[in-house]
């Protein structure tokens, strides 16, 4: 009798193990990191998604729907920042959650190696769009030091909030210095203005600086300070 009970118990355990194994086999493995992400890991830069999984990441240059109309990031799929910038971003997310628990950040660009900057520059060189891209020959921009982020607000369901323009819009509507006029002219809604103000409020309080021509772009430090304190990502 006892042998029969032991056998039945063993069979039940085997069935349970088989069920667990089947469930585990159905769980998708995390995507393998790109080679460039592995390089950034080795240099000490931090992956935004790994630091705070509630922050959405959707790098705009991995798609063609950006101001160049081309896919520029063929090697980079992940968003990284220098640890100094990451600390401020995590602080900004905390401040945002305190004010609006129903919102989160959506990151569209972050650290950008200089060789990727060269690809971007080559795509716009000689066109009217080159004024919006830092020339690698002149030291590049803040993204190349890992201390800049292109960011907006989004719902927890993943929908970005109205901001008056899309991220990467080239034009005066993206400028932060004449927003009240844009509202009066009907070129931007009051809701979009309030969303921009909330974004700037938490980012500046966390330690970031604005870029007047782009409502979505925030730098941790000035260009001169970046060159003195940080290394270019090659």
N, C-alpha and C positions, 0 to 999 in steps of 0.2 A: 504493500500500500504506500509506504513511504517513498519507495523508488519511483512509483508512478507520479506522486506529487512533485518530487524533485524534477522529474523529466518534464512535467507540464510547466513547472516554474521556469525551467531552462528554455523551453520552447517559447514561452511568453516573452522572456528577456531577448531572445533572438529576434522575435517579431518586432519588439520595440526598437532594438538597435537598427534593424533594417529600415524601419519607418524614419528614424532620425537620420540615417545615412541618405535616404532618398530626399528628405527635406533639405539637408545640407547641400546635396548635389544640385538642387534647383536654385539655390541662392547664387545670384550672379557675382562673379569675382570683380573687385574694383578694377577700373581700367588701368592699364599699365602707364606709368608716367612717361612723358616724352623725354627724349635725350636732353633737351634744353632744361626741362624741369629738374632732371637729375643733376645737371650742372649747377643750377641755382641752389639746389639743396646743398651741394658740396661747398658752395661759397658762403653758406650761412644765411641765405635769404629764406623767408618763411612763406609757405603756401597758405593763402587766405582761407581756402576751404577747409584746410586741416586745422587752422587756428580757431575758426568759428564757422561751423557748418550752417548756421542760420543766415549767413551772408551769401546772397546769390552771386554767381559768377557766370558771365556770358561775354567772353572776349570778342569785341566787335570785329577785330581784324582777322579772326578765324573764318569770317564770312565775307562775301562780296558786297553786302549792303552797308558799306561805309563810304566816306567821302571820296575815296580813290576808285571805288567800283571794282576793286580787286581783292582777292584773298592774299593777305600779306604775312600772316602767321601760319606757315606750313609746318614748323617745328615746335611751336609753343602753343599749348592748349590750356595751361594753368595760369592762375594769377598769383604773382609773388610780390613781396615788398621787403625792403630792408627792415630789420627788427625795430629800428627807431620809428619808422612809419607805421609798422604793424601795431605797435603799442598804441599809437594815436588813433588808428582806425578802430581797434577794439574798444577804446574809450568812447569814440564817437558812436559806435553801435550801442553801447550801454546807455549813453545819453539819449539816443533816439528811442530806445525801448522804454526809458523812463517817461518820455513825453508822449510817445505814440506806440504802445505795445502791439498795435495792429499793423505796424510797418517794419520794414527791414531795408537794408542796402542792397543794391544791385551794382556790381563792379563790371565795367566794360573794358577797362584796360588798367594795367599796373606796371610792374617792372618790364623793361624792354631792352634786351641786349643790343649793343651798338650795331652788330651785324644785321639785326632786324631793322634797326633805324635806317641803315643804309638801303635796305630793300624799299622801305617806305619813301625815302628821299628820292631814290631813282624813279619811283612811280610818279612823282609829282614834279620833278626837276624840269624847269623850263616852262611850266604852266602857271596859271594864276593861283593854283593851290599850294605852290611851294612856300608861300608866306606863312602857311599854317603848320609847317613841319620844320623842326630844328635840323639844321645842316650838320651831319656827322663830322664834317671837316672843321666845324667851329666848336666842337665839344658836345654836340647833341643837346638833349633836353633833360628835364628832371626824371622822366621815365627811365632814362638810361642809367640812372644812379639808384633806381628802386625806391625813390622818395616822392613819387607822384602817383595819383590815382584818378581815373575817370569814373565817376560814380553818380548814381541817382537813387531815388526812393522807389520802393515797390511794396505791394501788398504781400501778405504772407502766402497768397495763392500764386504769386509770381508775376503779377501785372504791374508794369511801371506806371508811376503817377504822371499826370500832365505837367509838363515843365515849360510849355511855350514853344519848344522846338525839340527835335530829336537830338540825342547825343551825336556829336560830330557835325552838327549843322554849321555851315560856313555862311555867316551873315550877321548883321547888326542885331538880329533878334536873339542871338545867343549871348550878347553882351550883358553884363550885370549892372552897368552904370546908367542905363536909360529905361529900366523896367517899368517905372511908373508911367512914363510917356507911352510905352508900348501898350499898356493896359488902356490908357485914355484913347489911344488910336484904334483900339479893338484888335490889335495884333497879338495880344496875349490876354488870357483870362485872369481874373483876380485869383482864382483857384491855383493857377499855375504859378503866379507870383508868390502866393503863400507857401506853396511847396518848395519853391527855390529858397525862400527865406528860412524855412525850417532846415533844409539841407545845409545851407551856409552856417546857420546858428550852431548846429551840433558839430560840424566839421571844424569850424574856427575855435569853438570852445575846447575841442579835443587837441588843438595845436596846429591845425593845417592853415595854409594861406590860400587865398583865392587867386584865380587868374581872370582879370576883368573881361577878356574876350570870350571866355568859355565858362558857362555856369556850372558845368559838370566837372571841371578840372581843378584839382587841389594839390598844392605842393607843400611838402613839409618844411622846406627851407628855400632861401633864395638861390639863384644860380651860382653866385660867387661862393656862398657858404657850402653848397653841394660840392663844388670843385675842391674846396679846402678840406672838407671833412670825410667825403665818401669817394669810393673808387667807381669808375665807369665799369658797367657790366659788359664785357667783351663777347 
